[in-house]
Amino acid sequence: MRDFFSEIRGAVVATLVLAAVCCGLYPLVVYGIGQLAFRDKANGSLIAEKDGTVRGSTLLGQGFAAAKYFHPRPSAAGNGYDAAGSSGSNLGPTSQKLNDAITERVAAYRAENGLSANDSVPADAVTGSGSGLDPHISPRNAELQISRVTKARSLGEDKVRELVRQNTDGRDLGVFGEPGVNVVKLNLALDSAAASR
């Protein structure tokens, strides 16, 4: 009987020690490191205006449809860019539904950006990302939208091109991935430029 209670006491003490370490100490250490070394990323990479109003995150896309904005990739997340419903369409390359959707998107992209029926359209302009929340488009996609945005905003093309350049992220560590234009940051920068005129 004494051995039984000794085993129970050992198990209870081990459980309490592990609970304190795994549920208290470890999360506090990780949280502290995140706040010290990666404060912006640990807090969601939020974009705030000068008055403190949060306008979005550099990590999550938003749906912009007006002609005066650069348009992001299509999204299948919820009703579009819904972080609670993050997902892709799950349609495969043999799906007629996917083929029809891409055909419609190509035609719409060409029409809204003044392209001819033979002009190529970047893949990221007509296909969604796996998460449905990607905030980036390819530099080529942004290049094809500059003319539309310039006309809609009555801004100089050089100014719009400079804002695109400023909001283009390079390759990770200089070699991984492809450069991408952050649409959320770019559109907020365009709003700021228009407001300051």
C-alpha positions in Angstrom: 0.0 0.0 0.0 2.9 2.3 0.8 4.4 1.7 -2.7 1.0 2.5 -4.3 0.8 5.9 -2.6 4.4 6.6 -3.4 3.7 6.0 -7.1 0.6 8.2 -7.0 2.6 11.0 -5.3 5.4 10.7 -7.9 2.9 10.9 -10.7 1.1 13.9 -9.3 4.3 15.8 -8.7 5.6 15.0 -12.2 2.2 16.2 -13.7 2.3 19.4 -11.7 6.0 20.1 -12.7 5.3 19.4 -16.4 2.2 21.5 -16.3 4.1 24.4 -14.8 6.9 24.1 -17.3 4.9 23.3 -20.5 1.8 25.4 -19.8 3.4 28.3 -18.0 7.2 28.8 -18.3 7.7 27.6 -21.9 4.9 29.8 -23.4 6.2 32.8 -21.4 9.7 32.3 -22.7 8.5 31.9 -26.3 6.2 35.0 -26.0 9.1 37.0 -24.5 11.5 36.0 -27.3 8.8 36.9 -29.9 8.2 40.3 -28.4 11.9 41.1 -28.1 13.2 39.7 -31.4 10.2 39.8 -33.8 7.8 42.3 -32.2 6.1 43.4 -35.5 5.6 39.8 -36.8 4.6 38.4 -33.4 1.8 41.0 -33.2 0.4 40.3 -36.7 2.4 42.8 -38.8 -0.5 45.3 -38.5 -0.6 48.4 -40.6 -1.9 51.3 -38.6 -2.7 54.9 -39.6 -1.1 57.9 -37.8 -4.2 58.0 -35.6 -3.8 54.4 -34.5 -6.6 52.9 -36.7 -5.6 49.5 -37.9 -6.1 49.3 -41.7 -4.9 45.7 -42.2 -1.9 43.4 -42.0 1.0 43.0 -44.4 0.5 39.2 -44.1 -3.2 39.0 -45.1 -4.7 40.1 -48.4 -7.9 42.2 -48.8 -10.3 42.4 -51.6 -9.9 45.6 -53.6 -12.3 45.9 -56.6 -12.4 49.6 -57.5 -10.5 50.7 -60.6 -8.4 53.0 -58.5 -6.8 50.1 -56.7 -4.4 47.3 -57.7 -6.4 44.1 -57.6 -5.2 41.1 -55.6 -5.3 37.5 -56.5 -8.7 35.8 -56.6 -9.6 34.3 -53.3 -11.7 31.2 -52.4 -11.5 31.9 -48.7 -15.1 32.3 -47.4 -16.7 35.2 -49.3 -13.2 36.3 -50.4 -10.3 37.1 -48.1 -12.1 35.8 -45.0 -9.4 34.7 -42.6 -11.9 32.5 -40.7 -12.5 30.5 -43.9 -8.9 30.3 -45.2 -8.7 27.8 -48.0 -8.2 27.2 -51.7 -10.9 26.1 -54.1 -9.8 22.5 -54.0 -10.5 22.2 -57.7 -8.0 20.2 -59.7 -6.5 20.7 -63.2 -9.2 18.5 -64.8 -12.1 20.5 -63.2 -14.4 22.1 -65.8 -15.6 24.5 -63.1 -12.0 25.7 -62.6 -11.4 26.0 -66.3 -14.5 28.0 -66.8 -13.6 30.3 -63.9 -10.1 31.0 -65.2 -11.5 31.7 -68.7 -13.9 34.3 -67.3 -11.2 35.8 -65.1 -8.8 36.1 -68.1 -11.5 37.9 -70.2 -12.3 40.2 -67.3 -8.7 41.0 -66.6 -8.0 41.9 -70.2 -11.1 44.1 -70.4 -10.4 46.0 -67.2 -6.7 46.6 -67.9 -7.1 47.5 -71.6 -5.3 44.4 -73.0 -5.9 42.8 -76.4 -7.4 39.3 -76.8 -3.9 38.0 -77.6 -2.0 39.6 -74.6 -0.8 37.1 -72.0 -2.2 37.3 -68.5 -0.1 36.4 -65.5 -1.2 33.2 -63.8 -1.5 34.9 -60.4 -4.1 37.3 -61.8 -6.6 34.5 -62.5 -5.7 31.7 -60.0 -6.2 31.8 -56.2 -3.5 31.0 -53.7 -3.7 27.9 -51.5 -4.8 30.0 -48.5 -6.9 32.5 -50.3 -5.2 35.2 -48.2 -2.0 35.9 -50.2 -1.3 39.7 -50.1 1.2 39.6 -53.0 0.9 39.7 -56.7 3.7 39.3 -59.2 5.6 42.4 -60.5 4.2 41.6 -64.0 0.7 41.6 -62.7 1.2 45.0 -61.1 2.9 46.3 -64.2 -0.2 45.5 -66.3 -2.5 47.3 -63.8 -0.5 50.5 -63.6 -2.2 52.2 -66.6 -5.7 51.5 -65.1 -4.8 52.8 -61.7 -3.1 55.9 -63.1 -6.1 56.9 -65.1 -8.6 56.2 -62.3 -6.5 58.3 -59.8 -5.3 61.0 -62.1 -1.8 60.4 -60.7 1.4 60.5 -62.7 2.5 57.1 -64.0 6.0 57.7 -62.6 4.6 58.2 -59.1 2.5 55.0 -59.4 5.5 53.1 -60.7 7.6 54.4 -57.8 5.0 53.2 -55.2 4.9 49.8 -56.9 8.7 49.6 -56.6 8.6 50.7 -52.9 6.1 48.0 -52.1 7.8 45.2 -53.9 9.3 42.6 -51.6 12.4 40.8 -52.9 13.4 37.2 -52.6 13.8 35.8 -49.1 17.4 35.8 -48.1 18.1 37.0 -51.7 17.6 33.6 -53.3 14.3 31.9 -52.1 11.0 32.5 -53.8 10.0 35.2 -56.3 9.7 39.0 -55.8 6.1 40.0 -55.0 4.2 43.3 -54.7 2.2 43.7 -51.5 -1.2 44.9 -52.7 -2.4 45.9 -49.2 0.6 48.2 -48.6 0.6 49.5 -52.1 -3.1 50.4 -52.1 -2.8 52.2 -48.7 0.2 54.0 -50.1 -1.8 55.1 -53.1 -4.6 56.4 -50.7 -2.0 58.3 -48.7 -0.5 59.9 -51.9 -3.9 60.9 -53.1 -4.8 62.4 -49.7 -1.6 64.4 -49.6 -2.1 66.0 -53.0 
